[in-house]
């Protein structure tokens, strides 16, 4: 008996050592190995049991120290139970990413050394194509699982997408978001999350198993990083209930309820005095209680420590730990929970039940990822191999996304597209013309391959001459004379200018909206010297005040290309030479430089005319614009018509309706919460629109449907996007697009108490210059 017992203990010890080695091998790390003799005895390894029961069994076996060790992003192994270490922090904003400066779950040091780099999100959003967003999420999820299966990952929880509203044009991280509109941002969240987690486009097919786990961030009202000495760690965002209800919260609600995201990240900042990660009303009451969130909640990195060390919200570290766990947070990116949870427990600031609750959420997600079901390569998603990382299909998708996101802002006298046969020489000038790094933006991994705009344009014009124009994007020293000389000798000039990560990024907001230093003078000098009007290409995440170029007759065409990813250079060349018809539309308002007078710290969306505050985004901003939200040209002309509707009156139950008085005129309204869901569903109605391409080229065209109320003021949006759809039309082709509108969702607005209400009276639907009236009766 003693020999048998000794041999079993030895075997367990050996298997535990092998477990630690697995993390550094080509074998993906997992628990419940069928060759481990302990597996059969552990209920948490039995896949026939419900996950809830398996997790409870696992937690019951952990010591207090083991429990606490699992509350941080780099969770260590538990060898005695055959549980490997796990890294919660991985990034996949627009492709599987790797940041060498931090500990993350992904490595590109094995057989897989790159991943498909899709356009930065702000450009992808300009396609207004939800199915494209889903397919990108799907591709990223497949590549992430493939990297894990190849043994190059210690985690499959990816902290993407970023679905904060792009409220202020100076925000350095606006490039990571789908833009300024809550509907677009919410639709992007749902589409991307469904794709990356392994669901269908329509949703409802996900079930228990996750391809990988998505995490919607940063919850909530986070859109300032570092502006004029105010940083995200100490910023207290003062937000009205009205703005929370119709601007900041809807994308997260969509992400949770429709997207079924398995993760949320609480943000650094405070909202109305309370740190997001310590806000019980936000994390537990709203996300879990009202919206039904079922997943884990992580802090942003070191967000727990700053509550004590920078914000002074928590008097001692143990208070910070207790506050976040009691609020509903589960895992700390950082070490604060590892360092202070035990002392918080001993000081009776924290019950063990809160630790167990957090662990339940964490291990549930790991089990949904299949990490406690034996070798994951033999489980669902186990057949995804390294050949699906950087596949030709995914690289083609990156090109399609760049093509359909790039926005044509100006095209005087149809300068573009250039003739392939008549363009004998080309000058390509600018600091972004030959920079592969600029193309991919931030939070990017090593791309499969990269073609710069210069390289792509050289394939169209053999006689292509290049000059950087500036020593760097900041253009502190412009090499104007040399660049002008090259420009004078070419048939056409393409200027590739704009910004890069030195100008806008995480922890760095802009203080100006104009181009850096001497770029504008360089552009104007070359434009005046060139034989023909020049083509200006802007690479940037945020909007830029280019009013000078908009009205300069020497600048014939302007293209905005965001940060277009690994295939962005090729997409630009195809558009410039007519192999693709541009159709992207701006997902943000482009403000003039004068907007910098507005403090970035002012979170109000609505204008206040009495103080000169202009409001924010196309929904509320009452000031001059360089380009408006939804603006974008094409090589084709498109026309719209509203088709006759079977119903242009909407009747809602008049009982329980209220009255409010505005300017002595009673306006009848009804809170959406008082309308039965069955009635809301019953009152949905179709809106059909005819769209025709009058051009000579096929084109991909986003159709945007807005609604406005007859009455303005009193916090009502000037207009609100209620639907969008991308259509592919051949030259001369006409199609009919149908939108389904719900009065409860699309004709409602937030009142000052943060309640969604529907007002009686006329509402006007608009597409382009066409309008159609819908009247609401309550």
FIVEX-102492 format. One record per residue (C-alpha): residue in three letters; z, x, y. Coordinates in steps of 0.05 Angstrom, whole numbers, padded with zeros to 5 digits, always signed. Each point is the difference from the previous one (the first is absolute). Last residue first. Layout:
% FIVEX-102492
ALAZXY...
This chain:
% FIVEX-102492
UNK-00555-01008+01178UNK-00074+00001+00018UNK-00039+00066+00000UNK-00070+00003+00029UNK-00052+00050-00025UNK-00056+00023+00047UNK-00057+00047-00019UNK-00021+00061+00040UNK-00058+00048-00001UNK-00004+00064+00042UNK+00020+00046-00058UNK+00038-00043-00049UNK+00049-00050+00031UNK+00046-00055-00022UNK+00030-00041+00056UNK+00066-00037-00006UNK+00010-00067+00034UNK+00066-00036+00003UNK+00067-00004-00036UNK+00038+00064-00010UNK+00017+00031-00067UNK+00064+00040-00005UNK+00022+00065-00032UNK+00073+00013+00017UNK+00020+00066+00032UNK+00046-00033+00050UNK-00049+00014+00057UNK-00055-00038-00036UNK-00047+00030-00052UNK-00070-00029-00007UNK-00034-00048-00048UNK-00074-00015-00008UNK-00014+00050-00055UNK+00059-00007-00047UNK+00022-00073+00003UNK-00070-00022+00020UNK-00029+00032-00062UNK-00070+00026+00007UNK-00050+00014-00055UNK-00058+00042+00024UNK-00071-00009-00026UNK-00057+00047+00015UNK-00072-00024+00000UNK-00055+00051-00007UNK-00064+00018+00039UNK-00047+00057-00016UNK-00048+00029+00052UNK+00011+00071-00023UNK+00047-00001-00059UNK+00071-00024+00009UNK+00064+00026-00030UNK+00061-00040+00023UNK+00071+00020+00018UNK+00049-00056+00010UNK+00054-00013+00051UNK+00050-00055+00014UNK+00054-00025+00047UNK-00005+00051+00057UNK+00041-00024+00058UNK-00018-00016+00072UNK+00035+00002+00067UNK+00064+00000-00041UNK+00051-00052+00022UNK+00064+00027+00031UNK+00008-00056+00051UNK-00069+00012+00027UNK-00066-00030-00022UNK-00019-00072-00014UNK-00066-00015-00034UNK+00023+00039-00060UNK-00039+00058-00030UNK-00027+00014-00069UNK-00040+00059-00025UNK-00049+00010-00057UNK-00028+00071-00011UNK-00064+00011-00040UNK-00005+00073-00024UNK-00073+00022-00008UNK-00031+00045-00053UNK-00073+00011+00019UNK-00071-00003-00025UNK-00049+00027+00053UNK-00053-00034+00042UNK+00049-00042+00040UNK+00012-00074+00007UNK+00056-00002-00051UNK+00025-00072-00005UNK+00070-00030-00007UNK+00013-00074-00012UNK+00073-00020+00004UNK+00038-00049-00042UNK+00072-00020+00015UNK+00038-00032-00058UNK+00063-00041+00007UNK+00072+00005-00021UNK+00040-00063+00014UNK+00019-00013-00073UNK+00031+00069-00006UNK+00044-00009+00061UNK+00017-00070-00024UNK+00022+00026-00068UNK+00040+00055+00033UNK+00040-00053+00037UNK+00002+00009+00075UNK+00068+00013+00030UNK-00006+00076-00008UNK-00065-00003+00040UNK+00040-00022+00060UNK-00034-00058+00035UNK-00027-00003+00071UNK-00011-00051+00055UNK-00013+00029+00068UNK+00032-00037+00058UNK-00028+00020+00068UNK+00054+00018+00051UNK-00026+00072+00002UNK+00015+00005-00074UNK+00046-00050-00032UNK+00016+00000-00074UNK-00004-00058-00045UNK+00018-00006-00073UNK-00031-00028-00062UNK+00045-00029-00053UNK-00052-00053-00019UNK-00071+00012+00024UNK-00024+00025-00067UNK-00061+00043+00014UNK-00070-00024+00016UNK-00055+00052+00009UNK-00064-00020+00035UNK-00067+00036-00005UNK-00015-00021-00072UNK-00066-00003-00036UNK-00023+00059+00041UNK-00071+00013+00023UNK-00019+00073-00008UNK+00025+00049+00051UNK-00056+00047+00019UNK-00004+00075+00004UNK-00052+00052+00020UNK-00006+00073-00019UNK-00041+00054+00033UNK-00014+00061-00043UNK+00010+00075+00014UNK+00073-00018+00007UNK+00053-00006+00053UNK+00076-00004-00005UNK+00056-00035+00037UNK+00054-00034-00042UNK+00057+00019+00047UNK-00028+00014+00069UNK-00031+00063+00028UNK+00020+00037+00065UNK+00047-00056+00017UNK+00029-00026+00066UNK+00066-00039-00002UNK+00031-00063-00027UNK+00021+00022-00070UNK+00025-00059-00043UNK-00041-00009-00063UNK-00045+00060+00012UNK+00058+00047-00006UNK+00059+00008+00047UNK+00029-00033+00062UNK-00019+00015+00072UNK+00070+00013+00031UNK-00012-00010+00075UNK+00072-00023+00011UNK-00016-00072+00016UNK-00060+00001-00047UNK+00044+00010-00062UNK-00047+00009-00058UNK+00018-00016-00073UNK+00004+00055-00052UNK+00066+00029+00022UNK+00020+00066-00033UNK+00009+00040+00064UNK+00014+00071-00024UNK-00072+00021+00013UNK+00014-00010+00073UNK-00062-00030+00035UNK-00027+00049+00051UNK-00042+00029-00057UNK-00044-00062+00006UNK-00036+00031+00059UNK-00039+00044-00049UNK-00040-00061-00020UNK+00015-00039-00065UNK-00042-00003-00063UNK+00024-00062-00038UNK+00009+00011-00075UNK-00037-00017-00064UNK-00067+00019+00031UNK-00060-00027-00037UNK-00042+00035-00053UNK-00072-00020-00012UNK-00043+00062+00001UNK-00069-00005-00033UNK-00009+00056-00051UNK-00058+00046-00014UNK-00015-00003+00074UNK+00004+00073+00022UNK+00065-00005+00038UNK+00030-00047-00052UNK-00017+00046-00059UNK+00027+00060+00038UNK+00065-00035+00014UNK+00009-00021-00073UNK-00014+00071-00023UNK+00054+00028+00045UNK+00049-00053-00021UNK-00005+00013-00074UNK+00067+00037-00006UNK+00036-00048+00046UNK-00023-00037+00062UNK+00054+00019+00051UNK-00018-00053+00051UNK-00076-00002+00005UNK-00013-00028+00069UNK-00074+00004+00018UNK-00028+00004+00071UNK-00073-00004+00019UNK-00043+00015+00061UNK+00044+00048+00039UNK-00043+00021+00059UNK+00008-00069+00031UNK+00075+00011+00005UNK+00035-00067+00002UNK+00034+00001-00068UNK+00008+00075+00004UNK+00045-00002+00062UNK+00038-00060-00028UNK+00019+00044-00059UNK+00073-00021-00003UNK+00018+00018-00071UNK+00026-00045-00055UNK+00042+00030-00056UNK-00021+00031-00066UNK-00053+00045+00029UNK-00069+00029-00015UNK-00047-00018+00056UNK-00076+00008-00006UNK-00040+00004+00064UNK-00076-00004-00006UNK-00038+00030+00059UNK-00052-00030+00046UNK-00063+00043-00003UNK-00019+00070+00023UNK+00073+00022+00006UNK+00029+00031+00063UNK+00036-00062+00027UNK+00030-00017-00068UNK+00022+00072-00010UNK+00039+00000+00066UNK+00029-00069-00013UNK+00026+00018-00069UNK+00029+00066+00023UNK+00034-00033+00060UNK+00031-00052-00046UNK+00023+00052-00051UNK+00036+00043+00052UNK+00072-00022-00011UNK+00006-00048-00058UNK-00035-00068+00001UNK+00034-00056+00038UNK+00055-00045-00025UNK+00058+00042+00023UNK+00073+00011-00022UNK-00018+00004-00074UNK+00051-00010-00055UNK+00022+00058-00044UNK+00051-00008-00056UNK-00055-00023-00048UNK-00068+00017+00029UNK-00043+00000+00062UNK-00027+00059+00040UNK+00008+00058-00049UNK-00020-00048-00055UNK-00070-00008+00029UNK-00033-00030+00061UNK-00070-00015+00027UNK-00066+00039-00001UNK-00063+00003-00042UNK-00057+00004+00051UNK-00068-00014-00030UNK-00058+00026+00042UNK-00073-00018-00008UNK-00067+00035+00008UNK+00035+00067+00005UNK-00007+00060+00047UNK+00042-00026+00057UNK+00060-00013-00046UNK+00003+00073-00023UNK+00004+00025+00072UNK+00051-00054+00018UNK+00046+00024-00057UNK-00004+00072+00023UNK+00016-00019+00072UNK+00056-00049-00018UNK+00044+00043-00043UNK+00061-00043+00016UNK+00068+00033+00000UNK+00061-00045-00008UNK-00045-00045-00043UNK+00059-00033-00036UNK-00049-00009-00057UNK-00007+00076-00008UNK-00040+00059+00029UNK-00045-00050+00034UNK-00075-00013-00003UNK+00000+00011-00075UNK-00074+00020+00001UNK-00053-00020-00051UNK-00076+00001-00004UNK-00038-00044-00048UNK-00073+00015-00015UNK-00001-00028-00070UNK+00018-00069+00025UNK+00024-00051-00051UNK+00038+00047-00047UNK+00028+00036+00060UNK+00033-00065+00021UNK+00043+00000-00062UNK+00023+00071+00010UNK+00017-00012+00073UNK+00037-00065-00014UNK+00043+00038-00051UNK-00010-00010-00075UNK+00063+00001-00042UNK+00012+00001-00074UNK+00052-00030-00047UNK+00049+00000+00058UNK+00066+00038+00000UNK+00053-00052+00016UNK+00008-00038+00065UNK+00061-00027+00036UNK-00035+00015+00066UNK-00073-00003+00022UNK-00054+00014-00051UNK-00059+00016+00046UNK+00039+00050+00043UNK+00008+00048-00059UNK-00074+00002-00014UNK-00013+00028+00070UNK-00072+00015+00016UNK-00016-00050+00056UNK+00072-00011+00022UNK+00000+00055+00053UNK-00066-00024+00029UNK-00075+00011+00000UNK-00056-00018-00047UNK-00068+00015+00031UNK-00059-00030-00037UNK-00073+00019-00007UNK-00062-00034-00028UNK+00022-00071+00009UNK-00066-00038-00007UNK+00000-00008-00075UNK+00072-00020-00012UNK+00000-00045+00061UNK+00068-00007+00032UNK+00037-00065-00012UNK+00022-00006+00053UNK-00027+00003+00071UNK-00006-00076-00002UNK-00011-00004+00076UNK+00075+00014+00010UNK+00040+00002-00064UNK+00074-00003+00014UNK+00063-00012-00041UNK-00029+00007-00071UNK+00061-00003-00046UNK+00008+00038-00065UNK+00037-00042-00052UNK-00058-00021-00045UNK-00029+00070-00009UNK+00069+00032-00010UNK+00020-00051-00053UNK-00067+00007-00036UNK+00007+00076-00002UNK+00070-00005-00029UNK-00026-00051-00051UNK-00054+00049-00021UNK+00054+00052-00011UNK+00038-00050-00042UNK-00060-00016-00044UNK-00017+00074-00006UNK+00069+00011-00030UNK+00048+00042+00041UNK+00055-00018-00049UNK-00028-00043-00056UNK-00016+00061-00042UNK+00074+00017+00000UNK+00012-00057-00047UNK+00022-00072+00005UNK+00011-00021-00073UNK+00076-00006+00010UNK-00009-00057+00050UNK+00038-00046-00049UNK+00038+00043-00051UNK-00021+00058-00045UNK-00005+00049+00058UNK+00068-00026+00021UNK+00035+00034-00059UNK+00060-00043-00014UNK+00015-00065+00036UNK+00051+00024+00052UNK-00050+00026+00051UNK-00045-00062-00005UNK-00007-00009+00075UNK+00039-00065-00006UNK+00055+00041-00031UNK+00002+00046+00061UNK+00001-00062+00045UNK+00059-00030-00038UNK+00036+00067+00001UNK+00001-00001+00076UNK+00019-00073+00010UNK+00057+00003-00050UNK+00023+00066+00030UNK+00008-00033+00068UNK+00041-00057-00030UNK+00042+00049-00040UNK+00018+00039+00063UNK+00017-00065+00036UNK+00043-00022-00059UNK+00040+00065+00003UNK+00032-00026+00064UNK-00008+00039+00065UNK+00049+00016+00055UNK+00056+00007-00049UNK+00013+00073+00022UNK-00016+00021-00072UNK-00067-00036+00003UNK-00018+00031+00067UNK+00021+00068-00029UNK-00047-00011-00058UNK-00057-00023+00044UNK+00005+00059+00047UNK-00042+00059-00024UNK-00051-00034-00045UNK-00007-00058+00048UNK-00013+00049+00058UNK-00049+00042-00039UNK-00068-00021+00027UNK-00048-00057-00013UNK+00057-00048-00017UNK-00009-00053-00054UNK+00022-00072-00006UNK+00008-00033+00068UNK+00031-00069-00002UNK+00044-00004+00062UNK+00062+00018-00042UNK-00035+00063-00022UNK-00020+00018+00072UNK+00068-00013+00031UNK+00040+00035-00054UNK-00040+00064+00006UNK+00004-00001+00076UNK+00075-00014-00002UNK+00009+00058-00048UNK-00034+00047+00049UNK+00052-00016+00055UNK-00002-00042+00063UNK-00065-00036-00019UNK-00044-00023+00058UNK+00005+00068+00034UNK-00076+00000+00005UNK-00011+00074-00013UNK+00049+00025-00054UNK+00028-00065-00027UNK-00061-00045-00005UNK-00041+00063-00003UNK+00025+00015-00070UNK-00026-00065-00029UNK-00070+00008+00029UNK-00005+00070-00031UNK-00069-00016-00027UNK-00018-00073+00008UNK+00048-00042-00040UNK-00023-00030-00065UNK+00002-00072-00023UNK-00016-00018-00072UNK-00035-00060-00029UNK+00000-00076-00003UNK-00007-00029+00070UNK+00008-00076+00001UNK-00020-00011+00072UNK+00062-00037+00024UNK+00054+00034-00042UNK-00029+00069-00017UNK-00036+00018+00065UNK+00038-00046+00048UNK+00073-00003-00025UNK+00002+00066-00037UNK-00039+00051+00041UNK-00004-00031+00070UNK+00065-00040+00003UNK+00037+00057-00034UNK-00023+00050+00053UNK+00025+00069-00017UNK-00069+00030-00015UNK-00029-00032+00062UNK+00053+00031+00045UNK+00032-00056+00042UNK-00001+00001+00076UNK-00055-00051+00013UNK-00044+00034-00051UNK+00023+00071-00016UNK-00051+00053-00019UNK-00006+00040-00063UNK-00040-00051-00041UNK+00015-00036-00065UNK-00050+00015-00055UNK-00021-00056-00046UNK-00020+00004-00073UNK-00027-00044-00057UNK-00053-00033+00043UNK-00016-00070-00024UNK-00062-00003+00045UNK+00008-00074+00016UNK+00075-00007+00012UNK+00019+00072+00014UNK-00060+00028+00038UNK-00010-00067+00035UNK+00072+00000+00025UNK-00007+00072+00021UNK-00063-00015+00040UNK+00034-00062+00032UNK+00061+00038+00026UNK-00022+00038+00063UNK-00047-00050+00034UNK+00013-00074-00007UNK+00074-00006-00017UNK+00025+00067+00026UNK-00034-00013+00066UNK+00034-00068+00008UNK+00067+00025-00023UNK-00004+00051+00056UNK+00000+00074-00014UNK+00042+00055+00031UNK-00019+00062-00040UNK+00058+00049+00002UNK-00029+00070-00005UNK+00047+00053-00028UNK-00039+00028-00059UNK-00068-00023+00026UNK+00002+00047+00059UNK+00005-00010+00075UNK-00012+00066+00037UNK-00065-00021+00033UNK-00027-00034-00062UNK+00018+00021-00071UNK-00013-00048-00057UNK-00008-00071+00025UNK-00028-00057-00043UNK+00056-00026-00044UNK+00014-00074+00008UNK+00025-00005-00073UNK-00003+00020-00058UNK-00044+00062+00000UNK-00033-00007-00051UNK-00028-00037-00060UNK+00012+00037-00065UNK-00050-00002-00057UNK+00018+00014-00073UNK-00051+00026-00050UNK-00039-00035-00055UNK+00058-00048-00003UNK+00017-00042-00062UNK+00039-00064+00004UNK-00055-00049+00018UNK-00055+00022+00048UNK-00051-00055-00009UNK+00023-00047+00055UNK-00040+00030+00056UNK-00069-00020+00027UNK-00024+00073+00000UNK+00031+00012-00068UNK+00064+00040-00011UNK+00005+00073-00019UNK+00053+00025+00049UNK-00052+00037+00043UNK-00046-00060+00007UNK+00052-00054+00012UNK+00034+00045+00051UNK-00065+00015+00037UNK-00022-00072+00004UNK+00068-00029+00020UNK+00014+00054+00052UNK-00070-00006+00029UNK+00007-00075+00006UNK+00067+00009+00035UNK-00028+00051+00049UNK-00061-00043+00014UNK+00044-00061+00012UNK+00051+00038+00043UNK-00054+00030+00046UNK+00012+00068+00031UNK-00032+00048-00049UNK-00005+00013-00074UNK+00051+00056+00004UNK+00000+00075-00012UNK-00038+00016+00064UNK+00055-00034+00039UNK+00044+00058-00021UNK-00003+00038+00066UNK+00015-00062+00041UNK-00034+00004+00068UNK-00041-00064-00009UNK+00064-00042-00004UNK+00011-00058-00048UNK-00036+00025-00062UNK+00039-00049-00043UNK+00037+00034-00058UNK-00034-00006-00067UNK+00004+00071-00027UNK-00024-00008-00072UNK+00027+00041-00035UNK+00061+00037-00026UNK-00025+00012-00071UNK+00046-00010-00059UNK-00032+00033-00061UNK+00045+00060-00010UNK+00004+00070-00029UNK-00075+00011+00002UNK-00048+00052-00026UNK+00006-00016-00075UNK-00072-00023-00009UNK+00025-00072-00008UNK+00032+00005+00069UNK-00065+00024+00032UNK-00037-00057-00033UNK+00052-00050+00024UNK-00011+00023+00071UNK-00075+00000-00008UNK+00001-00072-00025UNK+00046-00022+00055UNK-00043+00033+00054UNK-00062-00034-00029UNK+00033-00069-00001UNK+00026+00009+00071UNK-00071+00017+00022UNK-00027-00060-00037UNK+00051-00046+00033UNK-00018+00026+00069UNK-00073-00011-00015UNK+00016-00071-00021UNK+00037-00012+00065UNK-00060+00020+00042UNK+00015+00001+00075UNK-00040+00066+00000UNK+00042+00025+00059UNK+00061+00001-00047UNK-00031+00059-00037UNK-00001+00037+00066UNK+00074-00012+00015UNK+00017+00017-00073UNK-00025+00072+00001UNK-00064+00003-00039UNK+00005+00013-00075UNK+00018+00067-00029UNK-00015+00000-00075UNK+00048+00047-00036UNK+00004+00075-00010UNK+00026+00054-00046UNK+00003-00035-00067UNK+00002+00050-00058UNK+00066+00024+00027UNK+00028+00018+00069UNK-00013-00064+00037UNK+00072-00024-00004UNK+00028-00070+00014UNK+00072-00024-00001UNK+00022+00028+00066UNK+00047+00051+00029UNK-00021+00016+00071UNK-00040+00054+00036UNK-00059-00001-00047UNK-00020-00070+00017UNK-00044-00029-00054UNK-00042-00063+00004UNK-00032-00050-00047UNK-00050-00036+00043UNK+00003-00040+00064UNK+00076-00007+00009UNK+00017+00027-00069UNK+00066+00037+00006UNK+00054+00016-00051UNK+00075-00003+00007UNK+00038-00032-00057UNK+00004+00064-00041UNK+00029-00011-00069UNK+00039+00046-00047UNK-00005-00012-00074UNK+00043-00050-00039UNK+00017+00020-00072UNK+00069-00032+00004UNK+00039+00066-00005UNK-00053+00033+00044UNK+00011-00043+00063UNK-00054+00030+00044UNK+00008+00008+00075UNK-00023-00053+00051UNK-00039+00032+00057UNK-00003-00061+00045UNK+00075-00012+00000UNK+00043-00054-00033UNK-00007+00028-00071UNK+00055+00053+00008UNK+00049-00055+00019UNK-00007-00033-00067UNK+00008+00065-00038UNK+00063+00016+00038UNK+00029-00069-00014UNK-00017+00008-00074UNK-00060-00036-00028UNK-00002-00041-00064UNK+00009-00068+00033UNK-00059+00015+00045UNK-00046+00007-00060UNK+00023-00065-00032UNK-00009-00039+00064UNK-00069+00029+00008UNK-00021-00023-00070UNK+00026-00070+00013UNK-00038-00008+00065UNK-00062+00031-00032UNK-00001-00055-00053UNK+00007+00026-00071UNK-00060+00012-00045UNK-00011+00068+00033UNK+00064+00028-00032UNK+00016+00065+00036UNK+00056-00030+00042UNK+00031-00027-00065UNK+00014+00072-00021UNK+00010+00013-00074UNK-00073+00007-00019UNK-00012+00051+00055UNK+00056+00046-00020UNK-00040+00032-00056UNK-00052+00027+00050UNK-00069-00002-00032UNK-00013-00069+00030UNK+00010+00030+00070UNK+00042-00049+00040UNK-00009+00032+00068UNK-00061+00029+00036UNK-00028+00063+00033UNK-00076+00008-00004UNK-00021+00055-00049UNK-00038+00057+00034UNK+00065+00038+00005UNK+00049+00010+00057UNK+00036-00067-00008UNK-00002+00008-00076UNK+00045+00062+00002UNK+00061-00042+00019UNK-00014-00048-00057UNK-00007+00058-00049UNK+00070+00022+00018UNK+00025-00070-00014UNK-00038-00001-00067UNK+00034+00066-00019UNK+00069-00027+00017UNK-00013-00064-00039UNK-00023+00040-00060UNK+00061+00044+00004UNK+00044-00062+00003UNK-00035-00028-00061UNK+00006+00066-00038UNK+00074+00003+00016UNK+00012-00070-00024UNK-00037+00013-00065UNK+00039+00064-00011UNK+00066-00035+00014UNK-00018-00056-00048
